[in-house]
Structure formats: structure tokens, C-alpha cells
């Protein structure tokens, strides 16, 4: 597959603006002509090898950031939004979407925001009784979706919070068990910790200074909740400053995001960045060995691996997703070119759905998306018992994966036939925007293709695609 050309005009302008240089001065430092720089900044030309090397040598810029960012995510999000039946004339060409995402990202975000508001209005009208019975309904994004998008467009890496958690873990020094150390830190703030046979994972009474954790929860969950409370009490100023920068549209979104940031701190404190990255590389990303070493769950380890995107010390760019039994995505993040559907479920051909059939086992899959990019994917169920007889069990499955070019760094790739084209299963993102014609699991036709309904024959699907 030929190498993709690198168009990064918006990022190039951002670097120049941050350095306070004119186009003329910037072009001179990069060793290119002024017209050539202008063409690159407007995405009329791809970045040349000379420019990429000059960015690294002249300015010490981490060139891996050029191929990442919001552009590919926004292209995927716009394609999914434009697959809505309201756009009867069909979506614009993919090249136009890429130009919009690269050259006018603010316009792309505004379009996505407008479409999200439209969807919510449409859903309210579809359940009119509920809408009329709810006072103060406003046309604004769902707080949950707004927060999820915040982490999504931050690459699921929050530098200030991550470094604060790493510093906290380093301060423990020889104190040993981070769980015991967290209890001591809370005790130093006048807070006592007790355990009760209660399904509620965490309850904090600020008046009595008592933090109650569920004795029914696994030890790694208890540790996580302890560190989450440490974040809320000892890192409140940092969390609030981060929330101020995010500028959420509602108090509810801000409150959800604060818990999300505290969750981030807890995971990063359990698995400090540099120590965890080194251990991941040493074990070749063996989730079970990492879980045992850091006292974490398989899901916590997989999620943490997907956040290792610190500039200058990046880990493998992973995607991470969690789905419920209905196939609905409940957590999603991708540092790869693979982006997940914002609405609805994931591709049914993906191995994450089969994980429910084989509890306690890792499933491996080699997959190829319609754009020709190949991935290795690991899936496993992460069912969560209620802690006592008769308690409901929450059933989820997670998937962690990366582009196949990183397979050598994963223990899970051992023995897989990476060189055979037929070993890669075709998967997509969402049926409405998937370009594959011959798919036996297709639920709805792609809106970018015309349908043909032959009356005298019937295949796997009740229609054919032109």
C-alpha cells in the first residue's frame, strides 16, 4: 500500500503562530520558498521530508504529532453525520471533508454541533410525551456526550493531570502499597476510611469526614476509588483549572467532567506514566502481567495503555473500546486512524462482540478497514459481579488494538499469520458509512450507494448495491 501524503497545514500554521514568526521568516528557517510554505499551510501541497526534518532539527518539534490530531476524527464524525437521511442529496466527496477538517476545523466543529442539536431535537419530538413533561428542556448537547467528546479530542491524554498523578505516586517513595499510602494521605486530611457490605462503590460524608467503600468490590476497584477521592480533595485546584479551560456548556457537563478527570488521576496514579510505559514495553503489553504488577484490573490496564500519548514519550497508539451486550459503545477512544461510530454500535464483524461467548479468554483478530489500514485487535469480556447471590451482573466486553505495523511489540501477535492477506477480516465503522458492498452482516444500506431491488432473485440481503 503506497505511503499516504502528509497534509498538515493547520498544524504548520499553529506552530508558526506559536513561535511568533512571519511566513517569510518561517520559510527561511525551514529552507523552503515563501510560496511553497503558503501552499503547504493551505494544504495545496503535502509537507515535504525537508520540512519535517527541519521542524525536528530547528525547533525540536515532535514530528509524530503532525500525523495526528483532530482532522481524521472530524472527517469520520462528519461522514457519520452526513449519512443522516436528512441529507437526501448524498454526502460531499471525501476529499472535500478532509479539506474542511484540515483548513476549517472550527467550521467542521460547528457543523457537528449543529447536527448533534438537530438529532436531539428529532429524538425529543419522537418521544413527545416525555419532552412535554420535562420542564426547561434546552437545545444543547447531552452533558455526557459533551464530556466524552472532550476526552476524545484531547487524545484521552490530559498532560497536567497525568503529571500530577505521576508526581503523587513518586512522593510515596518507599511507602510501598499505593492503596495503604492513599489511606494514610486521606487520614492526614482528617478523613477515615471504612468498608461496608454495600453495593455503592464509594460514599463520602464531608461533615463526618468518613469515606465508605464497598467491601463487595474487587481490591483494584477499591484502590481506584480511594485515589479518586484523593484527587477530588488534594487536586481540586488543578481539576477546576482544567475545567475552566474546557468551557463546558452546562453545570452538569462540568460535574461529569470533574469526575472524569478524577478518574483519570486515579488510573494514572495506579499506573504512573514512565514506570508503566517501561513495564508495558518490557512485557510486550501483556495485560495480565501488567495487571498483576500494578494491582489493576484488565480493563484499567487496557484503558491506561490507550492514554500513553505524552509528547516526546509516546507509547504505541492504541484504540480502546467497551461495549455492552446490545453492542452499544459505552467507552471509546482511538489514538489510531480507526475511529468509532458516535451513535449506535460497532461493526458486528469485530471480535469484541464474540468476547461474551468466551468469558475469561482473550480473542485475537487481524482486521482491515475499508481504507486499507490493517489492525491487530484483542477482545475480552469484563463482566462485573454484584458481590453477593442474586445481585445483577454487569456484562461488558473490551477491545484493545493498534495498527499491525506495531504487532512485533505485542505478545498477542505471536504465532499470527501477519503476512497472509486472507488472515485479515474486513471490518467497518458503521453500516451507514461503510463502503463495503459484499457484507453478509450489513444492517442498513450505505447512503453513499444507490440500491437495486431485483424482483426475481434474492441474495443474503434484500437489495443489491450499485
C-alpha positions as CSV (number, residue, x, y, z in Angstrom):
1,X,0.0,0.0,0.0
2,X,1.6,3.4,-1.0
3,X,2.5,5.8,1.8
4,X,0.0,8.5,2.5
5,X,1.0,12.0,1.8
6,X,1.1,14.2,4.9
7,X,-1.2,17.3,4.7
8,X,-0.9,19.3,8.0
9,X,-1.5,22.9,7.0
10,X,-3.4,23.8,10.1
11,X,-0.7,22.3,12.4
12,X,2.0,24.1,10.4
13,X,0.2,27.5,10.9
14,X,-0.3,26.7,14.6
15,X,3.5,26.1,15.0
16,X,4.4,29.3,13.2
17,X,1.9,31.3,15.2
18,X,3.1,29.9,18.5
19,X,6.7,30.8,17.5
20,X,5.7,34.3,16.6
21,X,7.2,34.1,13.1
22,X,6.1,35.6,9.8
23,X,5.6,33.3,6.9
24,X,8.8,34.8,5.3
25,X,11.0,34.1,8.4
26,X,9.4,30.6,9.0
27,X,10.0,29.7,5.3
28,X,13.7,30.7,5.7
29,X,14.2,28.6,8.8
30,X,12.5,25.6,7.1
31,X,14.6,26.1,4.0
32,X,11.7,26.5,1.5
33,X,10.4,29.3,-0.5
34,X,7.6,31.6,0.7
35,X,5.1,30.4,-2.0
36,X,5.9,26.8,-1.1
37,X,5.2,27.4,2.6
38,X,2.0,29.2,1.7
39,X,0.8,26.2,-0.4
40,X,1.6,23.8,2.5
41,X,-0.2,25.9,5.1
42,X,-3.3,25.9,2.8
43,X,-3.0,22.1,2.2
44,X,-2.4,22.6,-1.5
45,X,0.9,20.6,-1.1
46,X,1.9,17.9,1.4
47,X,4.7,18.5,3.8
48,X,8.0,17.5,2.3
49,X,10.6,15.4,4.0
50,X,12.9,18.5,4.2
51,X,10.2,20.4,6.1
52,X,9.6,17.6,8.5
53,X,13.3,17.2,9.3
54,X,13.7,21.0,9.7
55,X,10.8,21.1,12.2
56,X,12.6,18.4,14.3
57,X,16.1,19.8,14.0
58,X,15.4,23.5,14.0
59,X,12.6,23.7,16.6
60,X,12.8,20.3,18.4
61,X,9.2,19.5,17.3
62,X,7.8,16.0,17.9
63,X,7.0,15.2,14.3
64,X,4.8,12.3,15.2
65,X,2.2,14.9,16.2
66,X,1.9,16.0,12.6
67,X,0.1,12.9,11.6
68,X,-2.4,13.0,14.5
69,X,-4.8,15.5,16.0
70,X,-8.4,16.2,15.2
71,X,-8.6,16.1,11.4
72,X,-9.1,12.3,10.9
73,X,-11.6,12.2,13.9
74,X,-13.6,15.1,12.4
75,X,-13.6,13.5,8.9
76,X,-15.1,10.3,10.4
77,X,-17.6,12.3,12.5
78,X,-18.7,14.4,9.6
79,X,-19.1,11.3,7.4
80,X,-21.3,9.7,10.0
81,X,-23.3,12.9,10.5
82,X,-23.7,13.3,6.7
83,X,-25.0,9.7,6.5
84,X,-28.2,11.0,8.2
85,X,-31.2,10.6,5.9
86,X,-31.9,14.3,6.3
87,X,-29.1,14.9,3.8
88,X,-31.0,13.5,0.9
89,X,-28.6,14.6,-1.9
90,X,-25.8,12.5,-0.6
91,X,-22.6,13.5,1.2
92,X,-19.8,15.6,-0.3
93,X,-16.7,13.9,-1.6
94,X,-14.3,12.6,1.0
95,X,-11.6,14.9,-0.3
96,X,-13.8,17.9,0.5
97,X,-14.4,16.7,4.0
98,X,-10.6,16.3,4.6
99,X,-10.0,19.8,3.3
100,X,-12.7,21.2,5.6
101,X,-11.3,19.3,8.7
102,X,-7.7,20.5,7.9
103,X,-8.4,24.0,6.7
104,X,-11.5,25.0,8.6
105,X,-11.7,22.9,11.8
106,X,-13.8,25.5,13.5
107,X,-16.4,25.2,10.8
108,X,-16.3,21.4,11.0
109,X,-16.9,21.5,14.7
110,X,-19.8,24.0,14.3
111,X,-21.4,21.6,11.7
112,X,-21.1,18.7,14.1
113,X,-22.5,20.7,16.9
114,X,-25.5,21.8,14.7
115,X,-26.1,18.2,13.6
116,X,-26.0,17.0,17.2
117,X,-28.6,19.6,18.2
118,X,-30.8,18.5,15.3
119,X,-30.6,14.9,16.4
120,X,-31.5,15.7,19.9
121,X,-34.5,17.8,18.8
122,X,-35.6,15.0,16.5
123,X,-35.3,12.5,19.4
124,X,-37.4,14.7,21.6
125,X,-40.1,15.0,19.0
126,X,-40.1,11.3,18.6
127,X,-41.0,10.9,22.3
128,X,-43.2,13.9,22.6
129,X,-44.9,12.9,25.8
130,X,-41.6,12.7,27.6
131,X,-40.4,16.0,26.1
132,X,-43.6,17.9,27.1
133,X,-43.4,16.5,30.6
134,X,-39.9,17.8,31.1
135,X,-39.5,21.4,32.1
136,X,-36.7,23.6,30.9
137,X,-35.6,21.3,28.0
138,X,-32.9,23.1,26.0
139,X,-31.3,22.6,22.7
140,X,-27.8,21.8,23.9
141,X,-25.6,18.8,23.7
142,X,-26.1,16.0,26.1
143,X,-23.7,16.6,29.0
144,X,-22.5,13.0,28.8
145,X,-21.7,13.4,25.0
146,X,-20.0,16.7,25.6
147,X,-17.7,15.3,28.1
148,X,-17.0,12.2,26.0
149,X,-16.1,14.4,23.1
150,X,-13.8,16.5,25.3
151,X,-11.7,13.4,26.2
152,X,-12.0,12.2,22.6
153,X,-10.4,15.3,21.1
154,X,-7.8,15.5,23.8
155,X,-6.5,12.1,22.6
156,X,-7.6,10.9,26.0
157,X,-4.4,12.3,27.4
158,X,-4.6,15.2,29.9
159,X,-1.0,16.2,30.5
160,X,-1.3,18.3,33.7
161,X,-3.4,15.7,35.4
162,X,-1.2,12.8,34.2
163,X,2.0,14.5,35.5
164,X,0.3,15.4,38.8
165,X,-0.7,11.8,39.3
166,X,2.8,10.6,38.4
167,X,4.3,13.1,40.9
168,X,1.9,11.9,43.6
169,X,3.0,8.3,43.0
170,X,6.7,9.3,43.2
171,X,6.1,11.1,46.5
172,X,5.1,7.8,48.0
173,X,8.7,6.7,47.8
174,X,9.2,3.6,49.9
175,X,5.7,3.7,51.4
176,X,5.0,0.6,49.3
177,X,1.4,-0.3,48.6
178,X,-0.3,2.7,47.0
179,X,-3.6,1.7,48.5
180,X,-2.3,1.9,52.1
181,X,-0.5,5.2,51.1
182,X,-3.7,6.7,49.8
183,X,-5.4,5.8,53.1
184,X,-2.6,7.5,55.0
185,X,-2.9,10.6,52.8
186,X,-6.6,10.8,53.5
187,X,-6.0,10.2,57.2
188,X,-3.7,13.2,57.1
189,X,-6.6,15.3,55.9
190,X,-8.7,14.1,58.8
191,X,-10.6,11.5,56.8
192,X,-11.2,8.0,58.0
193,X,-11.8,5.1,55.6
194,X,-14.2,2.2,56.4
195,X,-15.6,-0.7,54.4
196,X,-19.2,-1.8,54.3
197,X,-21.1,-4.6,52.6
198,X,-22.9,-2.1,50.4
199,X,-23.2,-2.2,46.6
200,X,-22.4,1.6,46.4
201,X,-18.7,1.7,45.4
202,X,-17.9,5.0,47.2
203,X,-19.7,7.3,49.6
204,X,-18.0,10.3,51.2
205,X,-19.6,12.2,54.1
206,X,-17.9,15.6,54.2
207,X,-19.4,16.5,57.5
208,X,-18.2,13.5,59.4
209,X,-15.1,13.0,57.3
210,X,-15.9,9.4,56.7
211,X,-15.2,7.7,53.3
212,X,-17.1,4.4,52.9
213,X,-16.0,1.9,50.3
214,X,-17.8,-1.3,49.2
215,X,-16.3,-4.4,50.7
216,X,-18.0,-6.3,47.9
217,X,-15.9,-4.6,45.2
218,X,-12.6,-6.1,44.0
219,X,-9.4,-4.8,45.6
220,X,-8.3,-2.9,42.4
221,X,-11.7,-1.1,42.3
222,X,-11.4,-0.1,46.0
223,X,-7.9,1.2,45.3
224,X,-9.1,3.2,42.3
225,X,-11.9,4.7,44.4
226,X,-9.5,5.7,47.1
227,X,-7.3,7.5,44.6
228,X,-10.3,9.1,43.0
229,X,-11.2,10.6,46.4
230,X,-7.6,11.8,46.8
231,X,-7.9,13.6,43.5
232,X,-11.1,15.3,44.5
233,X,-9.7,16.5,47.8
234,X,-6.0,17.1,47.1
235,X,-6.0,18.1,43.4
236,X,-9.2,20.2,43.4
237,X,-7.5,23.3,42.2
238,X,-5.9,21.5,39.3
239,X,-9.2,19.9,38.3
240,X,-11.0,23.2,38.4
241,X,-8.4,25.0,36.3
242,X,-8.6,22.2,33.7
243,X,-12.4,22.5,33.7
244,X,-12.1,26.3,33.2
245,X,-10.1,25.8,30.1
246,X,-12.6,23.3,28.7
247,X,-15.5,25.7,28.9
248,X,-18.4,23.2,29.1
249,X,-21.8,24.4,28.2
250,X,-23.6,23.2,31.3
251,X,-23.0,22.7,35.0
252,X,-24.0,19.0,34.5
253,X,-21.2,18.6,31.9
254,X,-18.7,20.2,34.1
255,X,-19.6,18.0,37.1
256,X,-19.4,14.8,34.9
257,X,-16.0,16.0,33.5
258,X,-14.7,16.6,37.0
259,X,-15.4,13.0,38.0
260,X,-13.8,12.0,34.7
261,X,-10.6,13.9,35.5
262,X,-10.6,12.4,39.0
263,X,-10.9,9.0,37.4
264,X,-8.0,9.9,35.1
265,X,-5.9,10.9,38.1
266,X,-6.7,7.6,39.8
267,X,-5.7,5.5,36.9
268,X,-2.5,7.5,36.3
269,X,-1.5,7.2,39.9
270,X,-2.1,3.5,40.0
271,X,0.0,3.2,36.8
272,X,2.4,6.1,36.7
273,X,3.3,7.1,33.2
274,X,7.0,6.4,32.8
275,X,7.1,3.3,35.0
276,X,4.0,1.9,33.4
277,X,5.3,2.7,29.8
278,X,8.6,0.9,30.6
279,X,6.7,-2.1,32.1
280,X,4.4,-2.3,29.0
281,X,7.4,-2.3,26.7
282,X,9.2,-4.9,28.8
283,X,6.2,-7.3,29.0
284,X,5.3,-6.6,25.3
285,X,2.0,-5.2,26.5
286,X,0.9,-8.4,28.3
287,X,-2.3,-7.2,30.0
288,X,-2.3,-9.9,32.7
289,X,1.3,-9.4,33.7
290,X,0.7,-5.6,33.9
291,X,-2.5,-6.1,35.9
292,X,-0.6,-8.2,38.4
293,X,2.3,-5.8,38.7
294,X,0.3,-2.7,39.2
295,X,-2.6,-4.2,41.2
296,X,-5.1,-3.1,38.5
297,X,-7.9,-4.8,36.5
298,X,-7.6,-5.9,32.9
299,X,-9.9,-3.1,31.8
300,X,-7.9,-0.5,33.8
301,X,-4.7,-1.6,32.2
302,X,-6.2,-1.6,28.7
303,X,-7.6,1.9,29.2
304,X,-4.3,3.2,30.6
305,X,-2.4,1.8,27.5
306,X,-4.7,3.9,25.3
307,X,-3.7,7.1,27.2
308,X,0.1,6.8,26.7
309,X,0.4,9.8,24.3
310,X,2.7,12.1,26.2
311,X,4.7,14.3,23.7
312,X,8.2,13.1,23.5
313,X,7.5,9.8,25.3
314,X,4.6,8.2,23.4
315,X,3.6,4.6,23.6
316,X,2.0,2.6,20.9
317,X,-1.1,4.4,19.6
318,X,-3.9,2.1,20.7
319,X,-7.6,2.2,20.2
320,X,-9.8,1.1,23.2
321,X,-13.5,0.5,23.3
322,X,-16.0,-1.0,25.7
323,X,-19.4,-2.3,24.6
324,X,-22.4,-3.7,26.4
325,X,-24.3,-6.8,25.4
326,X,-26.5,-4.8,23.0
327,X,-23.4,-3.7,21.1
328,X,-23.7,-0.1,22.3
329,X,-20.3,1.6,22.8
330,X,-20.0,2.8,26.4
331,X,-16.4,3.9,26.3
332,X,-14.4,4.7,23.2
333,X,-11.0,6.2,22.4
334,X,-8.6,5.9,19.5
335,X,-5.1,7.3,19.0
336,X,-5.1,5.4,15.7
337,X,-6.7,6.1,12.3
338,X,-9.6,3.8,13.3
339,X,-12.5,6.0,14.7
340,X,-15.6,4.6,16.3
341,X,-19.2,5.5,15.5
342,X,-20.5,8.3,17.6
343,X,-24.1,6.9,17.6
344,X,-25.2,3.3,17.9
345,X,-23.0,0.2,18.0
346,X,-19.8,-1.1,16.5
347,X,-19.3,-3.2,13.4
348,X,-20.8,-6.7,14.0
349,X,-17.8,-8.4,12.3
350,X,-15.5,-7.1,15.1
351,X,-14.2,-9.7,17.6
352,X,-15.3,-7.6,20.6
353,X,-18.9,-8.9,20.1
354,X,-17.7,-12.6,20.3
355,X,-16.0,-12.0,23.6
356,X,-19.3,-12.5,25.5
357,X,-19.3,-16.1,24.2
358,X,-15.9,-17.0,25.6
359,X,-15.7,-15.5,29.1
360,X,-12.3,-15.2,30.7
361,X,-10.4,-15.7,27.4
362,X,-8.6,-13.3,25.1
363,X,-9.7,-13.3,21.5
364,X,-7.3,-12.1,18.8
365,X,-8.2,-10.8,15.4
366,X,-6.5,-9.4,12.4
367,X,-8.7,-6.9,10.7
368,X,-8.7,-4.5,7.7
369,X,-10.9,-1.4,7.4
370,X,-12.3,-0.1,4.1
371,X,-9.4,2.4,3.8
372,X,-6.9,-0.5,3.6
373,X,-5.4,0.0,7.1
374,X,-4.7,-3.2,8.9
375,X,-5.0,-3.7,12.7
376,X,-4.5,-6.4,15.3
377,X,-7.3,-6.4,17.9
378,X,-7.6,-8.1,21.3
379,X,-11.0,-8.6,22.9
380,X,-12.1,-9.9,26.3
381,X,-15.2,-9.9,28.4
382,X,-15.0,-7.8,31.7
383,X,-18.2,-8.9,33.5
384,X,-18.6,-7.3,36.9
385,X,-20.4,-9.4,39.6
386,X,-22.6,-7.7,42.1
387,X,-20.8,-9.2,45.1
388,X,-23.5,-11.4,46.5
389,X,-26.0,-14.1,45.5
390,X,-28.8,-12.7,43.5
391,X,-27.1,-9.4,42.7
392,X,-27.2,-8.4,39.0
393,X,-24.1,-8.9,36.9
394,X,-22.9,-6.1,34.6
395,X,-21.6,-7.6,31.4
396,X,-19.2,-5.7,29.1
397,X,-16.6,-6.6,26.6
398,X,-13.5,-4.5,25.8
399,X,-11.2,-4.3,22.8
400,X,-7.7,-3.0,22.5
401,X,-5.8,-2.8,19.3
402,X,-3.3,-1.0,17.1
403,X,-2.1,-0.9,13.5
404,X,-0.4,-4.1,12.5
405,X,2.9,-2.4,12.0
406,X,3.3,-2.4,15.8
407,X,2.4,-6.1,16.1
408,X,6.0,-7.0,16.9
409,X,5.7,-5.1,20.2
410,X,2.7,-7.2,21.3
411,X,2.9,-10.6,22.8
412,X,-0.6,-11.3,21.4
413,X,0.7,-11.2,17.9
414,X,3.0,-14.2,18.4
415,X,2.0,-17.0,16.0
416,X,-0.4,-15.0,13.9
417,X,-0.1,-15.1,10.1
418,X,0.6,-11.4,9.6
419,X,1.9,-11.9,6.1
420,X,-1.2,-13.5,4.6
421,X,-3.8,-11.2,3.1
422,X,-6.6,-13.7,3.8
423,X,-5.9,-13.6,7.5
424,X,-7.3,-10.1,7.8
425,X,-11.1,-9.9,8.3
426,X,-12.9,-7.0,6.7
427,X,-14.5,-4.7,9.3
428,X,-16.0,-1.2,9.2
429,X,-17.2,1.6,11.4
430,X,-20.9,1.9,10.9
431,X,-23.1,0.4,8.2
432,X,-24.4,3.7,7.1
433,X,-20.9,4.9,6.1
434,X,-19.2,1.6,5.3
435,X,-18.2,1.3,1.7
436,X,-18.1,-2.5,1.5
437,X,-20.6,-3.9,-1.0
438,X,-20.4,-7.6,-0.1
439,X,-21.1,-7.8,3.7
440,X,-23.3,-10.5,5.0
441,X,-23.8,-8.7,8.3
442,X,-25.0,-5.4,6.9
443,X,-27.9,-4.0,8.8
444,X,-28.8,-0.9,6.7
445,X,-27.6,0.1,3.2
446,X,-24.8,2.7,2.9
447,X,-26.2,6.1,2.0
448,X,-23.4,6.7,-0.5
449,X,-24.5,4.0,-2.9
450,X,-27.7,3.5,-4.9
451,X,-29.9,0.5,-4.3
452,X,-31.1,-2.0,-6.8
453,X,-34.1,-4.3,-5.9
454,X,-34.2,-7.2,-8.3
455,X,-37.7,-8.9,-8.2
456,X,-36.5,-12.2,-9.5
457,X,-33.6,-13.0,-7.1
458,X,-32.7,-12.7,-3.5
459,X,-29.2,-12.9,-2.0
460,X,-28.1,-12.5,1.6
461,X,-29.5,-9.0,1.6
462,X,-32.9,-8.0,0.2
463,X,-31.2,-5.5,-2.1
464,X,-28.1,-5.1,-4.2
465,X,-25.7,-2.2,-4.2
466,X,-24.5,-0.4,-7.3
